[in-house]
Amino acid sequence: MLNLTYTYRLKLTQQQSQTYEAWLETSRRVWNFALAQRKDWYSSRSCRIDACSRFREYIIPAGAPRPTFASQCKALTQARKTNPDLNAAHSQMLQQVLRRLEKAFIGMWETGRGFPRFKKQGRMRSLLFPQLGINPYLGNQIKLPGIGWVKMHLSRPLPDGFAVKQAQVVKQASGWYVMLTLQADIQIPDVMPHGQAVGIDLGLKSFLATSTGEQVVRPRFFVDLQRKLRLLQQRASHKVKGSNNWRKAIALVARLHEQIHDTRKDFHFKLAHQLCNQVGIIFAEDLNFKAWAKGMFSKHTLDAGEEAFLSILEWVSKKRGVYFALVNPNGTSQICPNCNHHTGKKDLSERVHHCGECGYTTDRDVAAAQVVMQRGLAAVGHTVKMLGEGLSTSSLLTQESPRL
């Protein structure tokens, strides 16, 4: 099965927008109520039976089962019979809110994420509809639950042979969008190593350096607009909270954040396509970006978005038929790519690689990218020999890749 997600901007009328605004508020209340039930159940069992708190203790019977997705769905069905707001909203959409809460708890148990938090007003921004019925779209219109046919900006046509499995309506600062999940019974074979190779090294002085010597300057998406963002936030803080002027000021702040996000994402996609244009193999370092985000350059690391770029690069490589792999990042800046001599640890201020053994001199990031390419080719060398192109690991190591 092949799944694709296409995003289109919706052109909702005022009445349609008000309907989905009310559904977002209902979803938020369902989330908070279900989360409060689970939190109270855990709090009632947070201490020993002989060491209860003197100030507050939740009294829930010992035989009461833990709230789960199934039990809360049954309670939601009963509540819809007496609550007009719940009855007006789409039933499957409300069930998806409970499913997201269940996934949040599973993520907390299995991956060490934090405890799910309550959502204040305006924090619920998406509605998920798992079923749309037969033929849900016609031309540039789509039929959504609760509001009927809606016009959308068809920025690209829907591919033939794909069925719309679900739709997620998202409210952003610039308007309403729909994310259509498309599915087709197609098996895509894995991309095998072929053609010429390039290694990349991600950094902060330059966003990216390649093994061919090219360096991409790091754009400052957030830093360049930080002064404007600070000014808009100061203006919003001077308004009366809850007033119309306050809402307008908050909308300007949100729109600027969305502009920063869209600019960064556009840069990542364009650079990923540029890398995939003339090469068949791309290697990158398997870095711990969470540790980067906690260091002294945390703001610049998050501004560059290297982890998001690698995810986009992996997707674009698969779509363009380019082999992509991650390699071990340990010591890539401490090894000479020309003679494999260990040059020792370098200071961050030392930007030039100079090998005292063979005299090879180049930029520090370029040398690290060349080591990344050599490690990647060494890992897939046996696969390259099976392609029938007459290429071996040694020939790939010595051949010159095209300049990007």
N, C-alpha and C positions, 0 to 999 in steps of 0.2 A: 504494500500500500504506500502511495506517495501522498503526502499532505503538504499543502501550500496555504499560505495566509496572505490574502490581498486586502489592503486597506483603502477605503474610499470615504470621501467627505460627504456627509448627508446635508440635505437642504430641508430642514424641518420647518413646518409652520409654527406659529406661536402656540396653537393648541396642542400640537404634537410635542413640542418642547416642554410644555407644562405637564403633560401626561408623564413623560419620562422623568422629569424632575421629581414628581410625586413618587414614582416607582423607586427612584434612587433613595429618597428619604425613607420609604418603607423598607427597602433592603438594608439600610443602615440600622434601623431599629430592630430588624430581625437578627442581624449580626450581633448587636449589643446585647439583646435579650438572651440569645443562645450562648454567647460567651459568658454572660453573668451566671447562667445556670451551671456551666462547667466549672467556672472559677469558684463558685460557692461550694460545689461538691468537693473540689480539691482542698479548699480551705477548711472544710469540716473534718478532714482527715490529715491535716498538716502537723498535728502533735499527738503525743501518746495519750491514751485514755486516762492515765493517772497524772498528767501534767498539762491540763488545759489552761488557756490564757485567763487571767483574772479580769481582763478588760473587755474582751470580745471573743465569742466562740460561736461558730455556725452549728446549729442543731439540725442535723439531717439524719434520719434513721440509718442505723448501720446496714440494714438490708436494702437500702435504696440503691438501685443500679447506677452505674456511671452513665451520664448523658452521652449518647452517641449520635451519629448521623441518622441512623434508622429511627431511633426513639424520638428525636427532635423533629424529624419529618412527619411522624404520626401526630405529634402534638401540634405541628403547624397545620395539618389538615383539619384537625378539630377546631383550632383557633380561627380558621378562615370562615367557619360557619357563623361566628358571632361578631367578628371584627370586620367592618366594612372596608377599611383600608387594605387589609390583607386580601380580602375577597376581590378587590378591584385590580390588584396586581396579578401578573402572570404567575401561575402556580409553579411551573418548572423553573422559572427565573428565580423564585424565592428558594427553591430546593438547591439551586446551584450556589446560593449564598451559604447555605449550611454545608455544602460539600467543600467549598473553599475554606470554611472554618475547620472542617475535619482535616484537610490537607495541611493547614497551618499547625495543628497539633501534631500531626505525623512528622512534619518537618522539625518541630521542636524536639520530639523524642528521638528521631533517627539521625538528624544532622546537627543537633546542638543549637538550633536557632532559638531566639528569645520567645518568651511567652506572648501569645497573641494579645493585641491591644484593642481597646475600645476605639471606635471611630466617632470623632466629633462631626458636627454638621458640616457638610460639604466634602467630606473625605471619601465617601463612596462615589466612585466616578464611572463605574461600568456595569452594564447589564448583560448577562450571558443567557442566550436562548439556544438550548441544545437541539431544537428541532424547528424547521421553518416550513415544513409541508412540501407539497409537490409544486415544481416550477415557481420558486419564490422570487425570481427576478425576470424582468422583461425590458430589454433595452437598457436604458439608464435609470430604471426604477426597481425597487426592491420592496417586497411585502414583509413588514415587520409586525410582530404581535402587538396588539393594543392600539396601533395607530394606522395600520393599513399600508397602502402604497406610498413610498417616499422617493423623491428624486435624489440621485447621488451623482457626484462629479466622477464620471467614468474616465479616470486618468489613464487606464489601460484596460483593454477588453478582457473579459473572463475567458480562460483557456477552454477549448473544446475538450469534451470527454471527462470533465471533472464535475462532480456533484457537490452542491453546497451542503455541508454536514451541520454547521452551526454558525451563529452570528453573535458577535460581541459588540454592543453599542457602547462607545466610550465618549465621555464628555471631557474635552480639553479646553484650554483657554481660548483657542481660536475657533471653537465650534464643536459640532457633533461629528463623530466618525463611526464607521462600521467596519469591523474586522471579520471578513468571511473566511472560514476554514473550508478549503476545497480538498476533495479526496478523489483519487482515481486508482484503479487496480493496475498499477504499473510497478514493475521491479527495475530499479536502476542499479546496474552493476557498480561495484566499487572501482574507483579510479586507481589504476596501477601507475607506478613510476615510469615516466617517459620523457623524452626531450631533454632540454637543458634545465639546470638547477640554479637556484639562488637561495642564499641564506639571509635572514634579516635579524637585526638586533634592535630592540626597542630601548629607548632612553628618554631623557628629559632635555638634554642640551639640543639634540636633534631627535625628532619624533621617531625616525626610523633610518637605519643605515643598512645598505645591502652589501653583499659580498663582492659586487662589481664596483664599489667605490662611491655609489650614489648616496646622498644624504638628503632627507626630507626635513625641512625646518618645522619645528613644532608650533602649530597655531595656538594662540592663546584665546580660546573661545570664551571662557569665563573671566579671565583676568582683564581682558580688554574692555569688557562691559561691566566690570565690578563697580566702577564709580557710578555709572548710570543706575545700576541696580540698588546701590546704597541710597542714592537720591530718591528713587521711587519708594523704597521701603521707609525712608524717613517721612516722606509725604503721607504715606498710608498710616504711619503711627500717630500723626497729628490729627487725623480725622476721628470723628465720634464712631466708636465701634458699633457696627450694625446699621449705620446710616447709608444712604445711597451713594454719597461721595466716598465713603469708606470702601464700599463694594467696587466702585469704579477704580479706585487706587489699587486695591488688591488684584483686580483683573489685569491692570497694567504690569504688576510685578509677575503674575503668572505667565502673561504673554511673553515677557522678556526671558523667563526661564525656558519656555518652550522654544523660543528662537535660538537660545544657546544650544539646547538639545538637538534641534533640527540641523543647525549648522555643523555641529560635531558629527552627527550621523551621516550627513551628506559628504563630508570630507572623508570619513572612513570608507564609505562605499566607493567613492571615486578612486581613492588610493588602492583599494583592494582590486578593483578592475584593472587599474594601471599595472599592478604587479602581475596579474594573470594574463596580460595581453601577449607576452612574448616568451614565457617560460612554461615548462611542463611540471616542474617540481618546486615547491616552496617549503623551506624549513624555518621554524621559529623556536624560540626558547620557551620551555614550560615554566614560566615564572610564577612566583607567589605574589600576586598583585594585592592581596589583602595586607601583607606585611608592608608593601610599598605605601599603601594608603594610610598607614599608621605612623610613618616616619616623619622626618623633618620636612620632606617635600610632599606632604600629603595633598595639599591643595593643588599643586601642579600635576600630581599623578592623577587625581580624579578629574582634573580639567582635561588632560590628554585622552583619558579613556582607553588605555592600551588593551585592557581585558576585553572591552566591548569590540575593539578593532579586531582582535584575534578571532572572536566568534564570528564577526562579519566576514573576515578573510577566509575562514574555514568554509562558510556557506557559499561564498562566491567561487571559491576554488572547486567545490563539488559541482556547482552549476556550470562552470566553464570547463570541466574536465581536467583540472589541474590537481596533481597529487599534493596534499598538504599533510605535514606531520610536525609534531613537537619533539624536541630533543632535550637532553639533560643540560640545564644551564650552569652547572657547577664549573667554575674556573674558566669560562670562555674568554675572559679578559686577561687571563694569566698565562695563556699558552700562545706560542708563536705559530701562526698558520703556515709558515714557510718550512720550519724545521721541527715543529712540535716540542720545542724547548720550553720548559716552565720558567717564565720570566719573573715570577713572584707577584705578590699583591701590589696593585697600583692604587694610589690616592685618587679620590674623585677629581681633584684638580689636574691630574696628569692625563691629558687628552691625546697624547701621541704614544703609539706603541713602537718601541725600539728594542730589538732583540740583540743582546750582547753576544750571542753565539754565532748567528749568521749575518747580523747587520741589517735585517729586514726592518724597514720603517714605514709606517702608515698610520692613518687615524685609528684611534683606539676602538671606536665603534665599528669601523670597517673590518678591523682585524677580528673582533669578536664575531661579526657576521660570517667571516670566512671560516672560522672554527666551527660555527653552527652548521654551515653547509657541509663541511667535511664529516662531522659527526652524523649528520643525517644520511649522507651518501654511504657511509660505512655501515649504517644499520640496514639500508635497503639495497646494498650492493648485489646481494644474491638474487634479488628480484629483478634488478635492472638487466642482469646477464640473461634472464629468461625471456626478455622481450623480443629477441630476434633482430635487434637493430645494430648489433655489432658494437655496442657500447659496454665498456667495463667501468668498474669503480675508478681505476687509475686514470682512464681517459676523461671521465667526467670531472675528476679533480683538477685536471690540468687545462681543460677547455675553458674558453672565455665565454661567459654568459653575456647576453645582449644588455645594453645599457637601457635603464628604464627612464 
